[in-house]
Amino acid sequence: MKRRLSIQLRVTLWFTLLMLLLACISFAFLFYAGERMAQEDTRQRMATMTADAWADIEAENGQVEVDRDLEYFRDGVYLSVYDQNGIPLYGAVPREFDNTSVFSDGELRTIRDDSGVWYVYDAKNVIDGLTVWIRSVAAAGKIDATMQVLLRLALIVLPFFVLLAAIGGYLLAKRAFRPVRQITQTAREIGRGDDLTRRIALGQGRDEIYTLAQEFDRMFARLEQAFENEKQFTSDASHELRTPVSIIISNAEYALAHAQTVEESREALRAILDQAEKMAGLISQLLTLARADKAHNRLRLEAVDLSELAEMVAAQQQENAAARGIAIRTRIQPGIICRGDETMLMRMLINLLDNAVKYGRDNGWVNLTLKEENGWIQGSVQDNGIGIRPEHRELVWNRFWQADPTRSRDGAGLGLSMVRWIVQAHGGRAELNSEYGKGSEFLFFLPADQEQPRGAKG
């Protein structure tokens, strides 16, 4: 497979080529402008010299008289005077110049002959009825020679300019890509050492590379948190499953070794069945949450009478609450319809009421309210139980976390985590208000006119 050049080297090459192109364009423009300026300067000198010559020319007795002090050579420009028949009267022309070309008044011409290239400027004037021509001639080769010297100088300077541009481009690219190398090195070290606590830490900056580095740092932080959550999840799940498995094993061993009657065997089997049912419930919840994490859990959307569903769940949970003398009171607006998954919404309500009963006071109360307002379904489950400390209020949504660890036998701590996921999967949000020692209130908000819920989030 053909290996491509590094971005740094490609940037250097492109920068060098660009500078070379700009230099060539600049030199070409300078040569063109210089040549045009040189030509214009020569024309101006020739025209000026010709205009000055008229002061030294006069006519007398039908003859053209030329002052002998007339300057006929100045700064490479030759000047000569002719009568109306083209007969030279005064001055000189270059020895190599073919002076047979016809006169052309007021026009700067370029004439090429075997001896070279010449600039010729002719001027005509009538003095006392006599026609007089003045011709000025300059060798164009001097201008060309000057331009050739400049061209040779440019060809000498250009390689050094290109070399300087290449070195400068390389140093600039190296400096610009230094953060990229740091990003690459940090990512490589993290990959080799599995140290997700490492960060690129480029500092503050506004350009794209600093933004990229900050995004990488945030990504590493999320990955670190995800791995920590995964390890914690695995540890907690193992801990929750270990207790019922131990009970099942111990009861099975007892029944096999010591059970003498059918009743003793039945008692052991009941204990085994009870723990197996807890394990099945825990595994079912874990599977639901795992599918939610991977967005594999698809909601079965339908029109659900949430008011009727809430009344039914409250009636079911009243039987469990009655064992502790807790009264479940409802204030439910009738006819609230939402589009959602009936099974998931029922589980949400069950988990909220079960949590309120579990952590409520004996002979206390639980209030379930439900209403629709401003296009949102607002529900709350309030109790007068033990409440939640301020530092624990965000932790209650975490999996396997329990406010009262002594009650871990009553559940695995997955209920509120599932509540939040179900509410978010239906496009809503879940909140908590609590005062330690006085009780808690869990609120949920669902869109009343929702047609298609968002994807599930764990």
Secondary structure, 3 states (H helix, E strand, C coil): CCCCCCHHHHHHHHHHHHHHHHHHHHHHHHHHHHHHHHHHHHHHHHHHHHHHHHHHEEEECCEEEECCCCCCEECCEEEEEECCCCCEEEECCCCCCCCCCCCCECCEEEEEECCEEEEEEEEEEEECCEEEEEEEEEEHHHHHHHHHHHHHHHHHHHHHHHHHHHHHHHHHHHHHCHHHHHHHHHHHHHHHHCCCCCCCCCCCCCCHHHHHHHHHHHHHHHHHHHHHHHHHHHHHHHHHHHHHHHHHHHHHHHHHHHCCCHHHHHHHHHHHHHHHHHHHHHHHHHHHHHHHHCCCCCCCCEEEEHHHHHHHHHHHHHHHHHCCCCEEEEEECCCCEEEECHHHHHHHHHHHHHHHHHCCCCCCEEEEEEEEECCEEEEEEEECCCCCCHHHCCHHHCCCCCCCHHHHHHCCCCHHHHHHHHHHHCCCEEEEEEECCCEEEEEEEEECCCCCCCCCCC
